[in-house]
Amino acid sequence: MKHMRGPYQVFESVYHVGGPGISGSGDCCIYLLDGGSELALIDTGCGRNFSDVCFNIVRLGFDPADIASILLTHCHIDHVGGATHFRREFGSMLVAHEKDCAPLETGDRLQTVAFLYGIEFAPLTIDRKLALEVDTIPVGGLTLTVLSTPGHSPGSVSAYLDIDGNRILFGQDIKGPFHPDLRADISEWRCTMSKLLQLRADVLCEGHSGVWRPACSVQWYIDGNLEHFAPRTC
């Protein structure tokens, strides 16, 4: 029997509700934001563990029906596969960058990598398409700032919250991978990492390696990946 650690609070208003050991294998790390009057999710996992993610949200004392918006950080199935369930069951608004919307809206099994997971991926309806370098999503009393951070995919985004003088960064898939058939661009990724370092985040909620803190650990993690991929000046 696999060990599941359960969901937990990362920081004030931020919770880790999904991922390996929390909801199940195949899921990226899924983060819940509590804005008081409404909730938001950062990514949804692959979809197979939708009920487990919802159960985790309930275990923390929240109602999944209050999830007003979901930020899909990029088009890969381990991040977007559960989105259709949240939209259908709770009416959650799906938000993604316009450069990753075509694979989502056509159900492209290559670009979403659904074929690797053996998942049938039906086309998604994206309710809000981001196009700016910097945009915002209101979450009740919180403001989630979203940045265009291409590299892992053309429409990859990162986001952050500022809470009581602390910056919580949601930087999904910082360590790649970078496959040209999936429209990855290592040069763009290097510049993206420079952007993230300039944010000087106190907490990093990453898409697969989990939570990094304090600020020096966040910098160490990003710098380490830049060194691994032979960084160049942007």
Secondary structure in CASP SS format (residue, H / E / C, confidence):
PFRMAT SS
TARGET T0000
AUTHOR 0000-0000-0000
METHOD secondary structure of the structure
MODEL  1
M C 1.00
K C 1.00
H C 1.00
M C 1.00
R C 1.00
G C 1.00
P C 1.00
Y E 1.00
Q E 1.00
V E 1.00
F E 1.00
E C 1.00
S C 1.00
V E 1.00
Y E 1.00
H E 1.00
V E 1.00
G E 1.00
G C 1.00
P C 1.00
G C 1.00
I C 1.00
S C 1.00
G C 1.00
S C 1.00
G C 1.00
D C 1.00
C C 1.00
C C 1.00
I E 1.00
Y E 1.00
L E 1.00
L E 1.00
D E 1.00
G C 1.00
G C 1.00
S C 1.00
E C 1.00
L E 1.00
A E 1.00
L E 1.00
I E 1.00
D C 1.00
T C 1.00
G C 1.00
C C 1.00
G C 1.00
R C 1.00
N C 1.00
F H 1.00
S H 1.00
D H 1.00
V H 1.00
C H 1.00
F H 1.00
N H 1.00
I H 1.00
V H 1.00
R H 1.00
L C 1.00
G C 1.00
F C 1.00
D C 1.00
P H 1.00
A H 1.00
D H 1.00
I E 1.00
A E 1.00
S E 1.00
I E 1.00
L E 1.00
L C 1.00
T C 1.00
H C 1.00
C C 1.00
H C 1.00
I H 1.00
D H 1.00
H H 1.00
V H 1.00
G C 1.00
G C 1.00
A H 1.00
T H 1.00
H H 1.00
F H 1.00
R H 1.00
R H 1.00
E H 1.00
F H 1.00
G C 1.00
S C 1.00
M E 1.00
L E 1.00
V E 1.00
A E 1.00
H E 1.00
E H 1.00
K H 1.00
D H 1.00
C H 1.00
A H 1.00
P H 1.00
L H 1.00
E H 1.00
T H 1.00
G C 1.00
D C 1.00
R C 1.00
L C 1.00
Q C 1.00
T C 1.00
V C 1.00
A H 1.00
F H 1.00
L H 1.00
Y H 1.00
G C 1.00
I C 1.00
E C 1.00
F C 1.00
A C 1.00
P C 1.00
L C 1.00
T C 1.00
I C 1.00
D C 1.00
R E 1.00
K E 1.00
L E 1.00
A C 1.00
L C 1.00
E C 1.00
V E 1.00
D E 1.00
T E 1.00
I E 1.00
P E 1.00
V E 1.00
G C 1.00
G C 1.00
L E 1.00
T E 1.00
L E 1.00
T E 1.00
V E 1.00
L E 1.00
S E 1.00
T C 1.00
P C 1.00
G C 1.00
H C 1.00
S C 1.00
P C 1.00
G C 1.00
S C 1.00
V E 1.00
S E 1.00
A E 1.00
Y E 1.00
L E 1.00
D E 1.00
I E 1.00
D C 1.00
G C 1.00
N E 1.00
R E 1.00
I E 1.00
L E 1.00
F E 1.00
G E 1.00
Q C 1.00
D C 1.00
I C 1.00
K C 1.00
G C 1.00
P C 1.00
F C 1.00
H C 1.00
P H 1.00
D H 1.00
L H 1.00
R C 1.00
A C 1.00
D C 1.00
I H 1.00
S H 1.00
E H 1.00
W H 1.00
R H 1.00
C H 1.00
T H 1.00
M H 1.00
S H 1.00
K H 1.00
L H 1.00
L H 1.00
Q H 1.00
L C 1.00
R C 1.00
A C 1.00
D C 1.00
V E 1.00
L E 1.00
C E 1.00
E E 1.00
G C 1.00
H C 1.00
S C 1.00
G C 1.00
V E 1.00
W E 1.00
R C 1.00
P C 1.00
A H 1.00
C H 1.00
S H 1.00
V H 1.00
Q H 1.00
W H 1.00
Y H 1.00
I H 1.00
D H 1.00
G H 1.00
N H 1.00
L H 1.00
E H 1.00
H H 1.00
F C 1.00
A C 1.00
P C 1.00
R C 1.00
T C 1.00
C C 1.00
END
